[in-house]
Every structure is written in C-alpha cells, then in structure tokens.
Amino acid sequence: MDNLKVYSASAGSGKTHSIANEYINLLFQNSSAWRSILAVTFTNKACDEMKSRIIEELHKIKIATNTEKIKTLAIQNDCTEKEVIDNTQKIFTGILHDYSFFSVLTIDSFFQKILRNFTKETKIQYDYELELDSNKVVSTAVDELLEQSNTDENLRPLILELVNEKMQDQKKWDFRSELITYLKNVIKSDYRSFQTQYDVFFKNPENLENLKKELKKIEDDFIKEINSLKKQYEDLLKKYNLTGDDFKGKSRSVINKILKSLTTLQSGVNVDIDNIFDKAFEIEAWLGKDKLNDNVFVAVFNQCYEISAKTQDFLLKNYCTYNSILIISKNLSKTRLINYGLSAIKEYLGRENKFLIDDVPIFLSEIANHNNASFIYEKTGTFYNNFLIDEFQDTSVTQWDSLKPLLEESSAKGFLNIIVGDLKQSIYGWRGGDWKLLAQELKNTFPNYYSEINLEDNWRSGKHIVEFNNSFFKNAIEILSESIKNDVPDDLHEQTSKLLQNTIYENIKQNNKKDFKSEVKIKVFNENNREEILENLVAQIEEIQLNKHPAGSILILVRGNTDGKEIANYILKYSQSENAKPNVTYDVISSDSLFINSNSAVNFIISIFKYLNNNKDEIALSEIYSSYNIDNQEDIDKIFTNKVLESKLQNIQEKIRNKLVYESSEIIINEFELNKKQENIPFLSSFQDLILKFEQRYASEISLFLEFWEEEGKAQNIIVPEKQNAINILTVHKAKGLAADFVLVPFCNWSMNQYNNTIWVSSNTPPFNALPTWAVNYDNKLRNSVFAEDFHLTKFKNIVEAFNILYVAFTRARKGLYISSIDLTDNTNSKISTFLNKTIASPNFQNELNLTISENPDASYTEYYFGETPDAEADAKEDVYINTYPVYLANKKIKIKSSFERDKLDTESESSIRKGIVFHKIFENILYSKNISSAVKKLVHSGFIKSSEQDYYIDEVNKIISKPFVSDWFSEKYKVLNESEIIDKTGQVFRPDRIIYNDEKICIIDYKFGEKENSNYVNQVKRYGKLLKDLNYQNIEIYIWYVLLDFLIKVDANSGNTEKIFLK
C-alpha cells in the first residue's frame, strides 16, 4: 500500500501546485473532507500561499476552466464531469462557510493548538503567554542563578569553579555570557531526550567526583609519560654535548620540532601527532651531507630513532583518549550547571505564566510517545485522517517525534499522507532542521507505505538557466564528493560522500518548461577586491534596467546580513554620486540588512528618551547635541551652546510629561521635524510599530521601553512592503521559496564549515560513556578524539548545508543569474568559491555548455557566459511610494474628522474647497494619463483620502482629462515638468503647475479648482511666459485651466490678450 507519497520537489518544480492537486483529490472523499485533512508548512507566507492556491484551483474547477483536472477527477471518482463541477461547487461553498476548519497551518501553530489543550499536563494557566525570546529567558535565568549562588551552598562552589577556570585560562572572570550561550544551546538541542540520565548521574555527587578522578589520573599518566620521553631526548643530547640547533635545519631541525611538540602536549594544547614524526625516521632529514659520516651524529640519530618509535607508538595508543579528556573538560563545569539552569528557566516561566516556544515540540513529542494519536485528538477536539507536510527537509527531530505517531496511525488505517521536500534545499540545520529524516528516516519508518515521486520539470527558469544548473551541479557534486571522500575515514563514506552523490543530489537534472531567453554570467575576480565587486554589481543593475527591466525584478542574494548592509549602503551612496544614471532606479528594499537602529533619527529619539529618563545622563545629552548639530549643519565646536536645541528640549520635557511612549515619540518627531527627511520614513514607521508592540506587552513607560530596546528592540529589522519597484536584498535563507527575474550573488565565497559553536557528541568508550552525550566546542581537535565520527558527520552536514545554499541561490532566477567569485582556490576546500571555480574550470563542464570565456581589458576578472540576453519587458510596473510621514499629536486628534463626516457636517463651501485641494494634489502627480491610478493611490496611502473614495477620484480625473483639447496634454508626445521651479534674475522662485513641451512648442498650464473666474491669475501666468521667453523658448502657449468649471483661458504670450475656450 502506497499510503505515504513522498514528493521530491526540486526548485521551481511546482510543488505548491502538486500539493494543491493532492489536497483537492482528498476533498472528494466525503462531503466535509477538509475537516479531516491537515496541511502543514513552516512559514505563514507559505501557509497563505498554499491556502490561496487550493481555493484558486477549486475555483477554476467550479467555473470549468481547468478541464484537464475535471477529467482526472471524473476518472478517479467514477463520475461524470458535470458531477465533478457540481461537487466542487459544494466543496468550495462548504470551505468558505466552514473556514476555521480549513486546516492549513504552520507547524508551530499546529503544535500550539495541541498545547493549549494540555495545560493541565503542563501545569500552567490556560491564559499563558508563548515566549518567543529564548535569549531573554536564558539571560534572566542565569542572573537568578547567580543570585541564588549567594545562599545555595551546593551551587556556590560550581560557580566559583567556573570563575577559577576562566582566570586560569587568563580570560575575563565574567563567565555570564559564556554560560548564557551554553544554556541556549542546551534548550535548542536534543539534550532533553537524555535529561533523565543526566538527572540520575548528577543526583549523586560521588558520580562526578569519581569521573573527575578517573579523568585526572589518565591525564596525569599521559603527561608523566610525555615528560619521560622528552627527557630521554634531552638526556641524549646532553650526553653528547649537543643541542637541537646542531642538526640539519638548525632551529627548524627534526629534533627541535619533536621537542617543541612534546612541550606543547605538556601544556594541554592540541597537536597534530601525524605531523610530529614527519621525516623523524629519515637520516637525511636529520643530518646534512657533512654529518652523514660523523659517528657521533649517526649514533644520536639511531638512538633518537628508537625513542621516536616508542613516542609515536605511545601517542598512537593514548593521545586520542588524552585529547578527548581535554575536550570534555572545557565544558565539564558548565555541564554540571545544566540542571540548575533548566530549573531556573522553569521557575521563571512558571512565575511569568509563560511557555517557551523551544519547549513546545519537546513537550509534544513526550505526549506523543506516551499516548496514542486518538488520545491527542480527543483532547484537541479534532480528528485528522490525512496529513500533507511541506518542506519536510527542514523538520527537526523533536518535531518529527511529535508528528510520527500521527502519521503511523493514519497510514495503518489506510489513509493517504503526502510529504513534500527537497534534500538539496535543506539550509536550516542551524535551527534544528535534519535532512536525514527525509533522506533515510521516512523510508526506514514506513517501508510498507513509502513511495517516491520525483518532480522533474522546472516551471520557473528559462532554458539556459536550467541547462546551466543541470550541468553545474552534476559536475560540482563529483568534485565535492571526492573532496569529502579524501577527508573522512573509509568507514564513513556511505554516510557522507556516497550519500551526497547517490541520495541528496541524485535528482539533479530538470526539464525546462519555459522557453523565454535567459543568461548566466559568472565573473571570477583575481583578487578579493570588494570595491571592484560592488562596482561590477552596480554596473549589472544598470545594464538590466537600461535593457527595459524594472528595478523590482532584481534580487541580490547574500549569505549574511553584514554583506547585505554593505551592499545596501554602497548602492544608496552610489545613487547620490555623479556616476548615477538618470533612468535607473537605485532604491533598495532590504529588511534583512537594514536595522531600525541604523537610522540617525531613531537613535536621536532614543537619546532623548534616555535623557528624559535620567537628566543626569551626560552621554545621552552629548549624543542629542552632536546629532542635532550635524543634521542642522551647525558648528560642531559649539556643541553644547545651541540655544535653539536647549529650548526645544525644555519644551519637549513639558509636553511629554505623563504621556505614553508612542505619544512621546510623536511629539519628538514633530518638534524636530524628523519626518521631513524621506530617508527616515521607513525607519520611523518601523520604530513606531515596535513601540506599539511594546505597549501591548508592557506598561507604557520610557524606562521600561529603554530596557526593551536594549534587550531586543534595537536588533529588529525595518518592515518594508513587498512588490515595490526597488532592488531587493535578501539572505539566501529568506529567499528560499521566492523567485526573481534577475538574481545577483556578488559575494559567492562563504565558508563551507563554521567552527567555534557547540555540538553534542557521544562515545561508548570508557570513561566517556559515563554520560550519554557531551557538549563540546566544535573544532578540528575533535578529529583525533573518541568523538571523531561525530566530528566528521557534523562537518559533513555543515558542508552539505553550505553547498545547498549555493543551490538555493542559483535556482531563484528566471531570466538572469549573475555570480561574482574570487580566484582563491585553497587546498583545504574551505570556501564555496573553491568548488565554484573548480567546476566552471573543468573541461567536462565547459564542453557540455560551450561557455563563452573572456577576460576584461584590465584583466581583473574572467567572465564565463552562457545563454542569450533576455527580452525587454513591454511596460515597467508603476509603484506607489509614501514620501510623507504625518504625525498626529494628542491634543489635535479629537479634531480630525473623516471625509464623510466633514462633508456631512461642514458647509458646502468647505467641502468644495477640500475637493479642489484633493484634485490639485492628484494633478501634481500625473505626468501622463496612465499615472492617474497611482496618483490617487498615493493620497490613499498617505491618509489624505479614504480608500472608499479612491474609485470616485480615479473616475472623475479620467473624465476630466479625456475631454477634447486637454486630452492631448496628457499623451506621451510631450515631455512634462510638474511643479518645476523657475528662478528669475533677482533670485525669485516661480513654480507653474505644469509645463509640457516637444520640438514644436512649449505650453504652460496653470490649474484652478475654484468655482469663480479670477482675472488676477492672468498676470501671474503672463509672468511665467516672460520667464520662458528670457530662456529663449519660442512658440509659447499659456493656459489657465478652470478644471471644475470646464473652460480654459488662453493667454497670448506676446500681446497678453485672452480667449475663453469651453470644454463641454
């Protein structure tokens, strides 16, 4: 029985479409099938997309436009096509009327739904708060732990031991941050499954003392033997009155190398024992030609040979154990504090009536393992027959432990379950995702139900991008597999290099389904010159846009936020330089890379908050004066003598007294006009959103907000809307599931393997089996330890994830893929650029694709090109930007009325005035007739008119400008200047409403929206005409347009005579 369908869904293969189809198939099981189907994914965005796709596909069947699906359903359900359409109508209506049971959920929301029904078992109140910030919880728990150590006689020695260790290592005595990091790792790891064994071990203090004694004895015995062997070398040299420098190589002689290595071992530092005895048994490496026949030196070499053989044999037998002791000893003191730390966390959460989000899957896995699925359903009041799980490669072990019993019961009852994933897109190992569940666990757990379907078609990318990726990853995997094979022991090849080639990247080749033109450019720079790479990036952005593609079609991918921020700042800085091209958009959207606290206006507000909270805070006061003087171009030398600022601060102190934090921020923004600078708007908007979220959780006090800001607020990104016509910068992790016409990867040189974090290892070798798992520092020392297998498998997972990031990046593009790499191929294969460069340089790859290879004139990079230039788009999409950010002060808010209320209550005159103002603002933003919609939407977004008024104004303006005579003014045969300034010889500024011109003539158009003609306007527009004459313009036409009265006054530019033209 193939009750478990597993879709292998490569990038762009239409997995959402496949899931929607499977879901619709299941809907025909019974009249309310959606109530018994659970679809699970990992993000809210993916959840919304899946829901929308299901509803959309149902609608197509309902209205009979998806004929192919209708035929398939008719055959599957043994019914007519009309019956399929009729049943779909019932299902569609049923879902909409029963939407709360349309269960397409994120995995977190599903788990939380179950958790809410187990409050009795969790011993928490029903109205508990789900705590998302584990950093804050752990930090608070550690502080309470330190406080507890003052009175707890059992805890105090453990804390002091940590302090002593730090001091012995000549590090700062403050271990707090290190302990916080350690405990965070504990709560995010699989440690919880071993917690009972830890409890038993540490419950009896003698267990730890006995283990420490055993470890100490092994360590002492090892050092004692090393000292003895080293002394044998030294005594031999002394006997013959020689030193290490008397041998070949002098200070770099073989004997000096051995002695130095043994000294290093004595100090407890890791060494490469294979390297110690390199050439130790070759007499030519010891003695120069002049010493080869010297009896004394030959005798010393022969005796050293014997000592070296003994030393090497001893190290081969004992170093691994000794090194393993050093490894676990580094965290042993912190390990003893785990249970204390978890208890402190539990007490804090209980006191605050919170439940840590990291604990949810752990708790549920325990519930699932000790109860059958029916019990869980009974508690939650729901029952699911079918499960559809998306992005399964990112599922963690604890999440799987919660889901597995549900799938087991469902499959055993004969119900169909769908799992979708792609091993090549597993890039979330750092947050617990374990691709081995998809690679091995599923098939092993459900051998009787498992069937796999490979989605081979690519519906996203153009032909050349698909062909490039097919060839690139086929060749790159061979190179990477060989590198891994050479690095790991033979007994691990099945779990590493062979698994990579035969399972993870087994289904590489895709069939392209899109025939539009596409291209791939890879530039390999000779040096790591980031400035040059960024220059090339901007040049590519300009080239794309000059080929008639909008800025919004460009996506820049980076490995981390630091790179993203650097790129965003560079592009924005370039946009203000003289090199910026006039027809290119340099606007950047980068919520990943732009933090709220990177904006000077936000930091200015925070400084004022700090000063208001403590008027003796001189640092905050200095920041206020410094920022204000710089922004207002005041003399920095007079920083503390700015009377205007002093007056403003005093004024603000009075206004803010007893105000909420949000209102206080409004007052500061208004007082210092921080909203006048357009670049501040997205930051101020996100900052004030953050304040509102704070006020929902805490008391609205500035002192509390400042604490919140330091702990979590300043690390937040700005919130930016999607689908604007701006260049998007995202990390590859955030871009997963997305696509763009043009994808640029400017810094394709990230590390393949990140050291220095903590991993959990285990061994069956005594005495290291005293505990089921150990938290150790992940570094190269583990290679020669009893934990070597864990080291190699962890390194393999890191390498796979780093390579998968490359796959995800390369498969986002539809029409253009542009990569920048560095020609720094290293022997250690530590960078992704190494494998990129080796692959594109390989003859197999180049022959398969027939690449065009060229060097730029100054030979700073080599370019590899494949494909053809994408066709230009017909029309670039227009976007609406908010370039104003109004603030509403508390004492004025009660005076604001809606448009409806004002029109209803105010006089007819006031309503007409407002109507005229609205029309004038719309006309300010219209270049051509196609801009009407966006001009009105700007007023809606800025809050100037209501959304309900939008269609009215669009229709009215369309009617107005489509009238004979004036309609020509809004055609693209003219170039347009709206509200442009003209400065006369005296420096006076004039601003006509609209100027249009071409090779034949130039027209001045001045709008009037009043209900009476005014002859004074004639003199005004005559002045405009004279200014254009002074600028040597010929054939000038001047019009005053009474828009709401439907007539024009034409003013002769020479005589000043007027003529009335009626438009009706």
Secondary structure, DSSP 8 states (H G I E B T S, - for coil): ---EEEEEE-TTS-HHHHHHHHHHHHHTSSTTGGGGEEEEESSHHHHHHHHHHHHHHHHHHHTT--HHHHHHHHHHTTS-HHHHHHHHHHHHHHHHHTGGG--EEEHHHHHHHHHGGGHHHHT--TT-EEE--HHHHHHHHHHHHHHHTTT-TTHHHHHHHHHHHHHHTTS-S--HHHHHHHHHHHHHSGGGGGHHHHHHHHHSHHHHHHHHHHHHHHHHHHHHHHHHHHHHHHHHHHHTT--GGGSTTGGG-HHHHHHHHHHHHHTT----HHHHTTTTT-HHHH--TTTTT-HHHHHHHHHHHHHHHHHHHHHHHHHHHHHHHHHHHHHHHHHTTHHHHHHHHHHHHHHHTEEEGGGHHHHHHHHHHHS-HHHHHHHHT---SEEEE-SGGG-BHHHHHHHHHHHHHHHHTT--EEEEE-GGG---GGGTB-THIIIIIHHHH-TTTEEEEEE-EEEEEEHHHHHHHHHHHHHHHHHHHHHHHHHS-GGGTTTTHHHIIIIITSS---EEEE-S--EEEEEEESS--HHHHHHHHHHHHHHHHHTT--GGGEEEEESSHHHHHHHHHHHHHHHTSTT--TT----EE-TTT-BGGGSHHHHHHHHHHHHHH-TT-HHHHHHHHHHHHHHTT--GGGTT--HHHHHHHHHHHHHHTT--HHHHHHHHHHHTTGGGSGGGHHHHHHHHHHHHHHHHHS---HHHHHHHHHHTGGG-B----SS-SSEEEEEHHHHTT--EEEEEES----BS---SSEEEE--SSTTTTSSS-EEEE-SGGGGGSTTHHHHHHHHHHHHHHHHHHHHHHHTSEEEEEEEEEE----TT--BHHHHHHHHHHSHHHHHHHT-EEEE-TT-SEEEEEEE------SS--------------HHHHTT---HHHHHHHS-HHHHHHHHHHHHHHHHHT-SSGGGHHHHHHHHHHTTSS-GGGHHHHHHHHHHHHTSTTTGGGGSTTSEEEES--EE-TT--EE--SEEEE-SS-EEEEEEE-SSS--THHHHHHHHHHHHHHHTT--SEEEEEEEGGGTEEEEEETTT--EEEEE--
